[in-house]
């Protein structure tokens, strides 16, 4: 079981990174390279085959179910982090473009011209792939595992506490910049 879930985790992560690079090419961010396509297909196939094996074996012991939970919640965490980082990038670029449109000045973020920039394409690709990985592992695989201690640790420690810390830190940075803009020297 340990071998099976290590292979599933590694293959899912490699296929996800390759899928992000492939989507970046589809969005027009980079030149074409066959490596992401090959990695996505090969490692995606490895993941699908091992997932099929895992589904046919079942979970005969509590220890096997615990190892499965480590994989499921670990990959759900990976997907959530990639999703949040990608969504933050999308918001950053969108807010910079809105600033440019409202004030007619060059954006606050140097090197992010316009809405459909390379940064937007890369962030959107990350958000899409991370969202898919997170959705699959959280909503499809872990849906019925409501009594698991690991689920509660994931939910409270990473999702709720991590989200709260991110909101508080983002709001404090925003408040700092607003105060600096109004009181201090903005340059």
Secondary structure as the mmCIF struct_conf table of DSSP 4:
data_model
#
loop_
_struct_conf.conf_type_id
_struct_conf.id
_struct_conf.beg_label_comp_id
_struct_conf.beg_label_asym_id
_struct_conf.beg_label_seq_id
_struct_conf.end_label_comp_id
_struct_conf.end_label_asym_id
_struct_conf.end_label_seq_id
HELX_RH_AL_P HELX_RH_AL_P1 UNK A 2 UNK A 26
TURN_TY1_P TURN_TY1_P1 UNK A 27 UNK A 28
BEND BEND1 UNK A 29 UNK A 30
HELX_RH_AL_P HELX_RH_AL_P2 UNK A 34 UNK A 57
BEND BEND2 UNK A 61 UNK A 61
HELX_RH_AL_P HELX_RH_AL_P3 UNK A 62 UNK A 103
BEND BEND3 UNK A 105 UNK A 105
BEND BEND4 UNK A 108 UNK A 109
TURN_TY1_P TURN_TY1_P2 UNK A 110 UNK A 111
BEND BEND5 UNK A 114 UNK A 116
HELX_RH_AL_P HELX_RH_AL_P4 UNK A 118 UNK A 135
HELX_RH_PI_P HELX_RH_PI_P1 UNK A 136 UNK A 141
BEND BEND6 UNK A 142 UNK A 142
TURN_TY1_P TURN_TY1_P3 UNK A 143 UNK A 144
TURN_TY1_P TURN_TY1_P4 UNK A 146 UNK A 147
HELX_RH_AL_P HELX_RH_AL_P5 UNK A 149 UNK A 153
HELX_RH_PI_P HELX_RH_PI_P2 UNK A 154 UNK A 161
HELX_RH_AL_P HELX_RH_AL_P6 UNK A 162 UNK A 182
TURN_TY1_P TURN_TY1_P5 UNK A 183 UNK A 183
BEND BEND7 UNK A 184 UNK A 184
#
